[in-house]
């Protein structure tokens, strides 16, 4: 049987550039104090700033709470053919 993925709603809430709540998260690909890379229902999401932390991660619900000094938030699309053969950095900069 082929498994069908049901798309969850994606929401991004930023409060005073200090905290953020993201829903519709499929995976946390990488994170450090200056950059967090998330795979969401709407594509790759990169959060840049300083002193960034992942405070809460609930993979089952697809929710992530972030804190720190948020400087920028950027989305990039991921095409189906890119998912099969390209690295996540290649997908990010397309």
Secondary structure, DSSP 8 states (H G I E B T S, - for coil): ----------EEEEETTTEEEEESEEEEEEE-SSEEEEEETTEEEEEEEEEEEEEEEETTTTEEEEEEEEEEEEEE---HHHHHHS-HHHHHT-
